[in-house]
Amino acid sequence: MKLRGAVGCLMLMIGCSLLSIAQATMARATAPTEGGAPPPPLKVALSGKALQKFDQARSLALQYLAGKRCSTFLGGHGIATKDVAKALSSQQPQDGTASSISFAAAGIANVNLDPHSGDAIQTVFNNPAYLTMAVSQPRGAETYYNPLLLTRKVSYPYSNAVSVIHEALHNLTGDSDVALAQELGYNGFEPLGANVYLNDTLKKYCDSKR
Ligand SMILES: [Zn+2]
């Protein structure tokens, strides 16, 4: 440990002193006050009423994806609804407000590029400054939902079916809102605008059995 620290210092003085500060802070933060280790970061599955609402939304969404209007539209933009349905069927819904696992550990952030990759997922759900509805694992099966969205305790202009299809698109393609929206005709580069465009488009084409 000491030797490794010394080698680190030789290699990068600044990095070494930052590392020491980080270690000191960490030692203080994790020092047991009542004995025992801090609780491990948790991934908490969606449950109760929110899970019930999710299941209802998923079964409706699967019918919508099988409809002619939705499959023709998405298919015309290079997205096979059969694949979206498959991603949605295997989606594992998690409780975003209760999950303390980090974005990096959940396979959502790029560990090297994203300065927030170490943040707990629940921070973006429980911070009133944001109104995070869902966060999905790109090219993976897990999606973290805001239970208040699914139980309609917050005002939101899109149906749960639209939301679960939206998230299944992230699971399937690994693409951002901007990339997905552009694929469906959006001309901008702005995340919020792309999010609205994507949801409006899904609402128009994939929010009914037609
Ligand atoms: Zn999105």
Residues whose N, C-alpha, C, O or C-beta is under 5 A from the ligand:
A	BS01	ZN	D177
